[in-house]
Amino acid sequence: MPSWLLYTLGVLIFAFGLLLSIALHEIGHMVPAKKFGVKVTQYMVGFGPTVWSRKRGDTEYGIKGIPLGGYIRMIGMVPPRADGSRSRWPRRMATAVEEFRQVSRAEVDEQDAHRQFYRLTPGKKMIVMTGGPVMNLVIYLVLTLILLLTLGSPTTTSTTTVGSIAKCVVSANSTAAKNNTCPAGAPRTPAAKTLQVNDKLLAIDGRKVSSWDDVAPIIQASAGKPLRVEVERKGQDRTVTLTPTRNTFTPTVGKPAVTAGFVGLSPYERSYFASVGITGVPGKIGSQLKLGLDALGQYPSKLHSLYQTVFEGKKRDPAGAVGVVGIGRISGEFASDPHFTLKSKIYTLLGLLASVNLLLFLFNLLPLLPLDGGHVAGAIVEAIKRGRARLRARGRPAAVGADGSPIPRPAIFVDTAQMLPVMYAVASVLVVLTLLTLYADIVKPINLTGG
């Protein structure tokens, strides 16, 4: 199959998977909302002009022209303004809040007054608003389970076979070492004089070695000491003498540099899929959840790198912020790269979809409007206020009307309309970040395959 066709197929697979994830996210909101009696007037995948729609019952189902999200429209998202209440915002902003309220409540008919979202209990509001992110979590879990239990976990092992040999002795942390270049006068490495790529190390000074973890400590502890090394070369066993020289390197990122024995060898890395039993799945998922949380926490720092790419022309950071277009291009590159097996391509494409859904789950739960987590936070505040009101009412005589009948206490609702300025601010930031990421993905895309 031509590479361009594989590239297109990879992009389409990711795009279709993302659209399906968005559609299921909105179903996660819509199903509990309808179950609790809320009137849902629209269910849309995408934004902008409507491409296709059909109305069934109270709800119009459709697809919009810009596939960068989706939404459901529920009536009565914000409550009516309480009598005598005053806005804490300046007059102009308070006017904007009330205009927003009027537009939001214009679709509420008298006969549907009992079907408004704001009338739900705080618990039901939280179920509706977490339904979407939870659906993303379910998609992530299903895809991850399929990958782990059918394909396994991608694993890389350093073998005792020589993968590459450095040409000369330079500081392991230098630019020359990274580029495998030799400055004038630099001595050849001990390995370059005696070993060849694809040599398999069998034993060192009579000690058998079965992994690179057996090889490295012996070499590092033997600076200046001749070592008798048994190797297998082209099917024949032979013995060579290797004398490690002293060199400086950093064993672990963030640790101080050390001086130890050095021969200039790098092992051949064997990549394979290790089978994962059902008991090993929770640990893998737990590790991925931690990585997702770490990625979300590091996102602000990645924005600086994005800024440097867009406004200062610096090279794109492969580990920096990437958008939907960038992930789509990465999917296409993996699908068309001949160096990857079909198994690796399937794992990568489904793994990308799983990771995107995990990040959508975590991101949407941030307690910021207009994100789902902002509405959840409002419901929690509402629950706390109602609980405090009930505690205060204990021991007090119930209010009664002129006819002696009890007067019901007024219901307490959190007026999310008052958070309109915050919603505008957060939405503006998200739009700007989306546009910057889109620009970087198109002009300076991330290339992980090296093609």
FENRA-V109800 format. One record per backbone hydrogen bond with DSSP energy under -1.0 kcal/mol. CO is the residue of the C=O (numbers start at 0). NH is the residue of the N-H. If there is no record, write none. Layout:
# FENRA-V109800
[[CO;NH] [CO;NH]]
This chain:
# FENRA-V109800
[[1;5] [2;6] [3;7] [4;8] [5;9] [6;10] [7;11] [8;12] [9;13] [10;14] [11;15] [12;16] [13;17] [14;18] [15;19] [16;20] [17;21] [18;22] [19;23] [20;24] [21;25] [22;26] [23;27] [25;29] [26;30] [28;32] [29;33] [30;34] [31;35] [32;37] [33;36] [38;74] [40;59] [41;72] [42;61] [43;70] [44;63] [46;65] [48;64] [51;62] [53;60] [55;58] [58;55] [59;42] [60;53] [61;44] [62;50] [62;51] [65;46] [65;67] [68;45] [70;43] [72;40] [72;41] [74;116] [75;117] [81;84] [89;93] [90;94] [91;95] [92;96] [93;97] [94;98] [95;99] [96;100] [97;101] [98;102] [99;103] [100;104] [104;107] [108;111] [109;112] [111;114] [114;38] [116;119] [120;124] [121;125] [122;126] [123;127] [124;128] [125;129] [129;133] [130;134] [131;135] [132;136] [133;137] [134;138] [135;139] [136;140] [137;141] [138;142] [139;143] [140;144] [141;145] [142;146] [143;147] [144;148] [145;149] [146;150] [146;151] [152;273] [154;271] [156;269] [157;211] [159;200] [160;267] [161;197] [163;265] [166;188] [170;173] [173;177] [174;178] [175;180] [182;185] [186;168] [190;194] [195;198] [198;161] [199;231] [201;208] [202;229] [203;206] [206;203] [210;213] [211;215] [214;218] [215;219] [216;220] [218;221] [219;260] [221;224] [226;241] [227;204] [228;239] [229;201] [229;202] [230;237] [231;199] [232;235] [235;232] [237;230] [239;228] [241;226] [243;223] [244;261] [246;259] [247;171] [248;257] [251;254] [257;248] [259;246] [261;244] [262;190] [263;165] [265;162] [265;163] [267;158] [269;156] [271;154] [273;152] [276;279] [279;283] [280;284] [281;285] [282;286] [283;287] [284;288] [285;289] [286;290] [287;291] [288;292] [289;293] [290;294] [291;295] [292;296] [293;297] [297;301] [298;302] [301;305] [302;306] [303;307] [304;308] [305;309] [306;310] [307;311] [307;313] [316;319] [322;326] [323;327] [324;328] [325;329] [326;330] [327;331] [328;332] [329;333] [330;334] [331;335] [332;336] [336;339] [340;344] [341;345] [342;346] [343;347] [344;348] [345;349] [346;350] [347;351] [348;352] [349;353] [350;354] [351;355] [352;356] [353;357] [354;358] [355;359] [356;360] [357;361] [358;362] [359;363] [362;365] [363;372] [365;367] [367;370] [370;373] [370;374] [371;375] [372;376] [373;377] [374;378] [375;379] [376;380] [377;381] [378;382] [379;383] [380;384] [381;385] [382;386] [383;387] [384;388] [385;389] [386;390] [387;391] [388;392] [392;395] [398;406] [400;403] [404;400] [413;415] [414;417] [415;418] [416;419] [418;422] [419;423] [420;424] [421;425] [422;426] [423;427] [424;428] [425;429] [426;430] [427;431] [428;432] [429;433] [430;434] [431;435] [432;436] [433;437] [434;438] [435;439] [436;440] [437;441] [438;442] [439;443]]
